[in-house]
């Protein structure tokens, strides 16, 4: 394997992007704005039309993207999608050149990140796991937090690319550590989300004006991203996804699996996952994570919304 400490990206640099969903399309769009030549692939070409209109080229498969790029980003839905993109018949690992870089920004199991990294090493290719946090807002604004695992020299060479998409870029350590950090993030969000939703439910039942109540608690110790960005959407009954419930349930399941492997008991996370399974059971798997409110409302037979003046 070439030394990562002296790793330098080629000039000119060709990029590839696989996965153009809610967040992936916005993240790739920021790189296009910097005039990088990019080849994109998505299972549904229609989801990539906006990027193609910005100047991206279409790739017929992950393999075609690999043939056209020096650095390939992947941002897909579920672990089985990651496995197919990397290990499938037309996947990336079957169509590589020495010193290419593969960057998986999907949230997937740390063990899968290590498996991909090890497979890349046998092919003289660099692999980085770099999941993100910040939702659709962070993706659109280029303010994501990017949690990076992999060889330090490669990570530093990639930093200018990460800085186009994110505001906080932290190298966490070896392969898989980015994914472990993202699971820490999801555990925190799970607890925060149930707290925010229960707060709104309580305030509504107590007869408070919820926007006035939020003005106070946002400025105190309860201040958090969820209060600022998702509580207003709940009051407007806007449950459009910044991040899908289905994906969050997947992430919580991965965190619980990792906790079990490490001998940890996480009762708070287990409870919130059960509540989110109820959200899915009510048909809201494609809604945003703040749709947790719908399950809590169902339990209390209350609908929380902005009171008319």
C-alpha positions as CSV (number, residue, x, y, z in Angstrom):
1,X,0.0,0.0,0.0
2,X,1.4,3.5,-0.9
3,X,2.3,5.7,2.1
4,X,-0.6,7.8,3.1
5,X,1.6,10.4,4.8
6,X,2.9,11.7,1.5
7,X,-0.4,11.3,-0.3
8,X,-1.2,14.1,-2.8
9,X,-4.4,14.4,-4.9
10,X,-3.9,14.6,-8.7
11,X,-4.3,17.8,-10.6
12,X,-6.7,18.2,-12.3
13,X,-8.9,16.2,-10.0
14,X,-11.8,14.2,-11.3
15,X,-14.6,13.3,-8.8
16,X,-17.3,10.7,-8.8
17,X,-20.5,10.8,-6.7
18,X,-22.9,7.9,-6.1
19,X,-26.2,8.6,-4.4
20,X,-28.3,11.7,-5.0
21,X,-31.0,11.7,-2.3
22,X,-32.1,14.5,-0.1
23,X,-28.6,15.2,1.3
24,X,-26.3,13.7,-1.4
25,X,-27.6,15.9,-4.2
26,X,-27.0,19.1,-2.2
27,X,-23.5,17.9,-1.1
28,X,-22.5,17.1,-4.6
29,X,-24.0,20.4,-5.8
30,X,-21.5,22.3,-3.6
31,X,-18.6,20.5,-5.3
32,X,-20.0,21.3,-8.7
33,X,-20.2,25.0,-7.8
34,X,-16.4,24.8,-7.2
35,X,-16.0,23.7,-10.9
36,X,-14.9,20.1,-10.1
37,X,-15.7,17.7,-13.0
38,X,-18.0,15.1,-11.5
39,X,-19.5,11.9,-12.8
40,X,-22.7,10.9,-10.9
41,X,-24.7,7.8,-10.5
42,X,-28.0,7.1,-8.8
43,X,-30.3,4.1,-9.1
44,X,-33.0,6.6,-10.1
45,X,-31.6,8.9,-12.8
46,X,-34.4,11.4,-12.2
47,X,-32.9,12.2,-8.8
48,X,-29.7,13.3,-10.5
49,X,-31.3,15.5,-13.1
50,X,-30.6,18.7,-11.1
51,X,-26.9,17.8,-10.9
52,X,-26.7,17.0,-14.6
53,X,-28.3,20.4,-15.3
54,X,-25.4,21.9,-13.2
55,X,-22.8,20.2,-15.4
56,X,-22.3,16.8,-14.0
57,X,-21.8,13.8,-16.3
58,X,-23.9,10.7,-16.0
59,X,-22.4,7.4,-15.1
60,X,-24.2,4.2,-16.0
61,X,-23.0,2.3,-13.0
62,X,-20.7,2.5,-10.0
63,X,-18.0,0.9,-12.2
64,X,-18.4,3.6,-14.8
65,X,-18.0,6.3,-12.1
66,X,-14.8,4.6,-10.9
67,X,-13.4,4.6,-14.4
68,X,-14.0,8.3,-14.7
69,X,-12.8,9.6,-11.3
70,X,-9.8,9.8,-9.0
71,X,-11.9,10.3,-5.9
72,X,-15.4,8.7,-5.5
73,X,-17.9,9.7,-2.8
74,X,-20.8,7.4,-1.9
75,X,-23.9,8.6,-0.1
76,X,-26.6,5.9,-0.3
77,X,-29.4,4.7,1.9
78,X,-28.8,1.4,3.8
79,X,-25.9,-0.9,4.6
80,X,-27.0,-3.4,1.9
81,X,-26.8,-0.5,-0.6
82,X,-23.2,0.3,0.5
83,X,-22.3,-3.4,0.1
84,X,-23.7,-3.5,-3.4
85,X,-22.0,-0.3,-4.5
86,X,-18.6,-1.5,-3.3
87,X,-18.7,-5.3,-3.6
88,X,-21.4,-5.9,-6.3
89,X,-20.6,-7.2,-9.8
90,X,-20.5,-3.6,-11.2
91,X,-19.3,-2.2,-7.9
92,X,-16.4,0.0,-7.2
93,X,-14.0,-2.6,-5.9
94,X,-13.9,-4.4,-9.1
95,X,-12.9,-1.4,-11.2
96,X,-10.1,0.4,-9.4
97,X,-6.8,2.0,-10.1
98,X,-3.9,2.4,-7.8
99,X,-4.0,5.4,-5.5
100,X,-7.7,6.1,-6.0
101,X,-9.7,7.3,-3.0
102,X,-13.1,6.0,-2.0
103,X,-15.1,7.9,0.6
104,X,-18.3,6.5,2.1
105,X,-20.4,9.2,3.6
106,X,-23.4,6.9,4.3
107,X,-24.0,6.0,7.9
108,X,-23.3,2.3,8.0
109,X,-21.8,-0.3,10.4
110,X,-18.2,0.4,11.6
111,X,-17.4,-3.3,10.8
112,X,-18.5,-2.7,7.1
113,X,-16.2,0.4,7.0
114,X,-13.3,-1.7,8.2
115,X,-14.2,-4.5,5.7
116,X,-14.2,-2.0,2.8
117,X,-10.9,-0.4,4.0
118,X,-9.2,-3.8,4.2
119,X,-10.4,-4.8,0.7
120,X,-9.1,-1.5,-0.6
121,X,-5.7,-2.0,0.9
122,X,-5.2,-5.2,-1.1
123,X,-5.8,-3.2,-4.2
124,X,-3.5,-0.2,-3.4
125,X,-6.5,2.1,-3.0
126,X,-7.3,4.4,-0.1
127,X,-10.7,4.2,1.7
128,X,-12.2,6.7,4.1
129,X,-15.4,6.5,6.2
130,X,-16.9,10.0,6.6
131,X,-20.5,10.0,7.7
132,X,-22.2,13.4,8.3
133,X,-24.6,15.1,10.6
134,X,-26.7,18.2,10.0
135,X,-29.6,17.0,8.0
136,X,-31.0,18.6,4.9
137,X,-30.3,22.1,6.3
138,X,-26.6,21.4,6.8
139,X,-26.3,19.7,3.4
140,X,-27.9,22.7,1.6
141,X,-25.9,25.3,3.6
142,X,-22.6,23.4,3.4
143,X,-22.4,23.4,7.2
144,X,-22.4,19.6,7.9
145,X,-20.3,18.0,10.7
146,X,-18.2,15.4,9.0
147,X,-16.8,12.6,11.1
148,X,-13.8,11.0,9.4
149,X,-12.1,7.6,9.9
150,X,-9.0,6.4,8.0
151,X,-5.4,7.2,7.2
152,X,-4.4,10.7,8.5
153,X,-2.4,11.7,5.4
154,X,-5.3,10.9,3.0
155,X,-7.7,12.7,5.3
156,X,-5.6,15.8,5.3
157,X,-5.3,15.7,1.5
158,X,-9.1,15.5,1.2
159,X,-9.8,18.3,3.7
160,X,-10.4,21.0,1.0
161,X,-13.1,18.8,-0.5
162,X,-14.7,18.2,2.9
163,X,-14.6,21.9,3.7
164,X,-16.8,22.6,0.6
165,X,-19.6,20.5,2.2
166,X,-19.1,20.9,5.9
167,X,-18.1,23.3,8.7
168,X,-16.8,20.9,11.2
169,X,-14.4,18.3,9.9
170,X,-12.7,16.1,12.6
171,X,-10.4,13.1,12.0
172,X,-11.5,10.5,14.6
173,X,-8.8,7.9,14.0
174,X,-8.5,4.6,12.1
175,X,-11.0,3.1,9.7
176,X,-14.4,2.7,11.2
177,X,-14.0,5.4,13.8
178,X,-16.0,7.9,11.7
179,X,-18.9,5.5,11.8
180,X,-18.6,4.9,15.5
181,X,-18.6,8.7,16.1
182,X,-21.8,9.0,13.9
183,X,-23.5,6.4,16.1
184,X,-22.6,8.5,19.1
185,X,-24.3,11.4,17.3
186,X,-27.4,9.3,16.6
187,X,-27.7,8.2,20.2
188,X,-27.6,11.8,21.3
189,X,-30.1,12.9,18.7
190,X,-32.5,10.1,19.8
191,X,-32.6,11.3,23.4
192,X,-32.8,14.9,22.4
193,X,-35.7,14.3,19.9
194,X,-37.9,12.6,22.5
195,X,-37.2,15.4,24.9
196,X,-38.1,18.1,22.4
197,X,-41.3,16.4,21.3
198,X,-42.5,15.7,24.9
199,X,-41.7,19.3,25.8
200,X,-44.0,20.5,23.0
201,X,-46.7,18.0,24.0
202,X,-46.5,19.2,27.6
203,X,-46.5,22.9,26.8
204,X,-49.5,22.5,24.5
205,X,-51.5,20.6,27.1
206,X,-50.6,23.2,29.7
207,X,-52.1,25.9,27.5
208,X,-48.8,27.7,26.6
209,X,-48.2,29.6,23.4
210,X,-45.5,27.2,22.1
211,X,-43.6,29.8,20.0
212,X,-43.3,32.0,23.1
213,X,-42.3,29.0,25.2
214,X,-39.6,28.1,22.7
215,X,-38.2,31.7,22.8
216,X,-37.4,31.0,26.5
217,X,-36.0,27.5,26.5
218,X,-33.9,28.1,23.3
219,X,-31.9,30.6,25.3
220,X,-31.2,28.4,28.3
221,X,-29.6,25.0,29.0
222,X,-32.1,23.2,26.7
223,X,-30.7,25.1,23.6
224,X,-30.0,22.6,20.8
225,X,-30.2,22.2,17.0
226,X,-33.4,20.2,17.2
227,X,-35.2,23.0,19.1
228,X,-34.0,25.6,16.5
229,X,-34.6,23.6,13.3
230,X,-37.2,20.9,13.9
231,X,-39.6,22.3,16.6
232,X,-40.8,25.0,14.2
233,X,-41.5,22.4,11.6
234,X,-43.6,20.4,14.1
235,X,-45.7,23.5,14.9
236,X,-46.4,24.0,11.2
237,X,-47.3,20.3,10.9
238,X,-44.5,20.0,8.3
239,X,-43.0,16.5,8.6
240,X,-41.1,16.5,5.3
241,X,-37.8,14.7,5.6
242,X,-34.5,16.2,6.3
243,X,-33.6,12.7,7.4
244,X,-35.9,9.8,7.0
245,X,-37.5,7.9,9.9
246,X,-36.6,4.7,8.1
247,X,-32.9,5.7,8.1
248,X,-32.9,6.7,11.7
249,X,-34.4,3.4,12.8
250,X,-31.6,1.7,10.8
251,X,-29.0,3.9,12.6
252,X,-30.4,3.2,16.1
253,X,-30.5,-0.5,15.3
254,X,-26.8,-0.4,14.3
255,X,-26.0,1.4,17.6
256,X,-27.8,-1.1,19.6
257,X,-26.1,-4.0,17.8
258,X,-22.7,-2.4,18.5
259,X,-23.6,-1.8,22.1
260,X,-24.6,-5.4,22.5
261,X,-21.3,-6.5,21.0
262,X,-19.4,-4.3,23.5
263,X,-21.5,-5.4,26.5
264,X,-23.3,-2.1,26.9
265,X,-26.9,-1.5,28.0
266,X,-28.5,1.6,26.5
267,X,-32.1,1.7,27.8
268,X,-32.8,5.2,26.6
269,X,-31.8,4.4,23.0
270,X,-33.8,1.2,23.1
271,X,-36.9,3.0,24.3
272,X,-36.7,5.7,21.6
273,X,-36.2,3.1,18.9
274,X,-39.4,1.4,20.0
275,X,-41.2,4.7,19.7
276,X,-39.8,5.2,16.2
277,X,-41.0,1.7,15.3
278,X,-44.4,2.9,16.2
279,X,-43.9,5.9,13.8
280,X,-43.1,3.4,11.0
281,X,-46.1,1.2,11.9
282,X,-48.3,4.3,11.5
283,X,-47.0,4.7,7.9
284,X,-44.6,7.6,8.5
285,X,-41.3,5.9,7.6
286,X,-40.6,8.3,4.8
287,X,-41.3,11.4,7.0
288,X,-38.6,13.3,8.8
289,X,-37.3,12.2,12.2
290,X,-39.4,14.9,14.0
291,X,-42.4,12.8,13.0
292,X,-41.7,11.1,16.4
293,X,-44.3,13.7,17.6
294,X,-47.0,11.8,15.7
295,X,-46.4,8.6,17.7
296,X,-46.4,10.6,21.0
297,X,-49.6,12.4,20.0
298,X,-51.3,9.2,19.2
299,X,-50.4,7.8,22.7
300,X,-51.9,10.9,24.4
301,X,-54.7,11.6,21.9
302,X,-53.5,15.1,21.4
303,X,-52.5,17.0,18.2
304,X,-49.8,19.7,18.8
305,X,-50.0,22.7,16.6
306,X,-49.6,26.5,16.6
307,X,-52.5,28.1,18.3
308,X,-54.4,30.7,16.2
309,X,-54.2,34.2,17.5
